[in-house]
Amino acid sequence: MAKESKKLKASGTPSYTVPGLSNEQGAEVAAILQNRLNALTDLHLTLKHVHWNVVGPHFIAVHQMLDPQVDAVREMSDAVAERIATLGMSPIGTPGALVAERDWDDYSIGRAGAIEHLGALDLVYTGVIKDHRSAIEATGEIDPVTEDLLTGQAGQLEQYHWFVRAHLETAGGELSTAGAGTEQQATRKAGERAGVKRQSA
């Protein structure tokens, strides 16, 4: 359950919204988008954190892979925020509001091997994409324009998730992070698999 924000919070009904929606519908869609704005802002900061903290033999490949994802996710955040404003509501982008409203914890991995970080990012992307798909479903009958925006973003997020998972997948199609329920578990499982591969090489 998201905590109640003590600062800015998008609430109430706008005095206007896009043609074809009632003001109440505009507020409903904007609230869904605010959650997505929080998630995308958190994701682009998490990706940058990983970019700064990867080490080991796969450092440069993962370091360079993540920057385009950071830029693209930041652009997604901007598109979502502008859609909220278009609907007649105020997008909230302050750090305090994000922390107060989110229902997930901070990314928990510091300096670690690139493969270990990718193991944790597998879970991060899984959560963001699942919630994006839920938002697509929730907005579909109310506002197809927002549905289209989120659908395009979900496709791009799924491609980035594939890039991450490609580093974690065996030739037989198994993910080293299979069954992990936390970032620490995913990090450990990915690291163990990477360690076995290095020893047998």
C-alpha positions in Angstrom: 0.0 0.0 0.0 1.5 3.4 -1.0 2.1 5.8 1.8 0.2 9.1 1.9 2.2 11.9 0.6 2.9 14.8 3.1 3.8 17.1 0.2 2.4 17.6 -3.2 -0.2 15.1 -4.4 -2.2 15.1 -7.6 -5.8 14.9 -6.3 -9.2 16.2 -7.0 -10.9 16.7 -10.4 -9.5 19.0 -13.1 -11.6 22.0 -14.2 -11.1 20.7 -17.8 -9.7 17.6 -19.6 -9.3 16.3 -23.1 -12.4 16.3 -25.4 -14.4 13.1 -25.1 -13.5 12.4 -21.5 -15.4 13.7 -18.4 -13.4 15.6 -15.9 -13.7 12.6 -13.6 -12.4 10.3 -16.2 -9.5 12.7 -16.8 -8.7 12.6 -13.1 -8.8 8.8 -13.1 -6.5 8.4 -16.0 -4.1 11.0 -14.6 -3.9 9.1 -11.3 -3.0 5.9 -13.1 -0.3 7.9 -15.1 1.1 9.4 -11.9 1.9 5.9 -10.6 3.6 5.2 -14.0 5.5 8.5 -13.7 6.8 7.5 -10.3 7.8 4.1 -11.6 9.6 5.4 -14.7 11.4 8.1 -12.7 12.6 5.5 -10.2 13.6 3.2 -13.0 15.8 5.7 -14.8 17.5 6.6 -11.6 18.0 2.9 -10.8 19.5 2.3 -14.2 21.9 5.2 -13.7 22.9 3.8 -10.3 23.7 0.4 -11.8 25.6 2.2 -14.6 27.8 3.8 -11.9 28.2 0.7 -9.8 28.9 -2.2 -12.2 32.4 -3.9 -11.9 34.1 -7.0 -13.3 34.8 -8.5 -16.8 31.4 -7.5 -18.3 31.7 -3.9 -17.0 32.1 -2.0 -20.3 29.4 -3.9 -22.2 26.8 -3.4 -19.4 28.0 0.2 -18.6 27.5 1.2 -22.3 24.2 -0.8 -22.7 22.5 1.0 -19.9 23.0 4.7 -20.9 20.6 4.5 -23.9 18.0 2.8 -21.6 18.4 5.7 -19.1 17.8 8.2 -21.8 14.8 6.4 -23.2 13.2 5.8 -19.9 13.7 9.5 -19.0 11.9 10.4 -22.2 9.0 8.0 -21.3 8.7 9.9 -17.9 8.5 13.2 -19.8 5.8 11.8 -22.1 3.7 10.5 -19.2 4.1 13.8 -17.3 3.0 15.8 -20.3 0.0 13.5 -20.8 -1.0 14.1 -17.1 -0.8 17.9 -17.8 -2.8 17.5 -21.0 -5.5 15.8 -19.0 -5.8 18.9 -16.9 -3.9 17.6 -13.8 -0.5 18.5 -12.3 2.2 15.9 -12.7 4.2 15.5 -9.5 7.9 14.9 -10.1 9.5 15.8 -6.8 11.7 13.2 -5.0 9.7 13.4 -1.8 6.4 12.7 -3.5 7.9 9.7 -5.4 9.2 8.2 -2.2 6.0 8.9 -0.3 3.7 7.5 -3.0 5.6 4.4 -4.3 4.8 0.9 -3.0 8.2 -0.6 -3.7 11.6 -0.3 -1.9 14.8 1.3 -3.1 17.1 -0.7 -5.3 19.2 -2.6 -2.8 22.4 -3.5 -4.6 25.5 -1.3 -4.4 28.9 -2.0 -6.0 28.7 -5.5 -7.6 29.5 -7.5 -10.6 27.7 -6.6 -13.9 26.0 -10.0 -14.0 24.9 -9.7 -10.4 23.3 -6.3 -11.2 21.6 -7.6 -14.2 20.1 -10.3 -12.1 18.5 -7.7 -9.9 17.5 -5.6 -12.9 15.6 -8.6 -14.2 13.3 -8.3 -11.2 13.1 -4.5 -11.5 12.0 -4.6 -15.1 9.6 -7.5 -14.4 7.8 -5.3 -11.9 7.7 -2.2 -14.0 6.4 -4.0 -17.1 3.7 -5.9 -15.1 2.4 -2.6 -13.7 2.6 -0.9 -17.1 0.4 -3.7 -18.5 -2.1 -3.3 -15.7 -2.2 0.4 -16.5 -2.8 -0.4 -20.2 -5.7 -2.5 -19.2 -7.1 0.1 -16.8 -7.0 2.9 -19.3 -8.1 0.9 -22.4 -11.8 1.5 -22.2 -11.5 5.1 -20.9 -8.8 6.7 -22.9 -7.3 4.9 -26.0 -4.7 7.7 -26.4 -3.2 7.0 -23.0 -3.5 3.2 -23.7 -1.5 3.7 -26.9 1.2 5.8 -25.1 1.6 3.1 -22.5 1.5 0.2 -25.0 4.4 1.8 -27.0 6.4 2.2 -23.8 5.7 -1.3 -22.7 7.1 -2.7 -25.9 10.3 -0.7 -25.5 10.6 -1.7 -21.8 10.2 -5.3 -22.8 13.0 -5.0 -25.4 15.3 -3.6 -22.7 14.3 -6.4 -20.4 15.3 -8.8 -23.1 18.7 -7.2 -23.4 19.1 -7.7 -19.6 17.9 -11.3 -19.7 20.1 -12.2 -22.6 23.1 -11.9 -20.2 21.3 -14.2 -17.8 20.1 -16.9 -20.2 21.7 -20.2 -20.8 22.0 -21.7 -24.3 19.1 -24.0 -23.3 16.9 -20.9 -22.6 16.9 -21.0 -18.8 17.3 -17.9 -16.8 19.8 -17.9 -13.9 17.4 -15.8 -11.9 14.5 -18.3 -12.2 12.6 -18.5 -8.9 14.2 -15.5 -7.3 11.8 -13.4 -5.3 14.1 -10.6 -4.2 16.9 -8.5 -5.7 19.4 -10.2 -3.3 18.2 -13.6 -4.4 18.4 -12.7 -8.0 21.9 -11.2 -7.6 23.1 -14.3 -5.8 21.7 -16.7 -8.3 23.1 -14.7 -11.3 26.5 -14.5 -9.6 26.6 -18.2 -8.8 25.8 -19.1 -12.4 28.5 -16.6 -13.7 31.0 -18.0 -11.2 30.4 -21.6 -12.4 30.9 -20.5 -16.0 34.2 -18.7 -15.2 35.5 -21.7 -13.3 34.7 -24.2 -16.1 36.1 -22.0 -18.8 
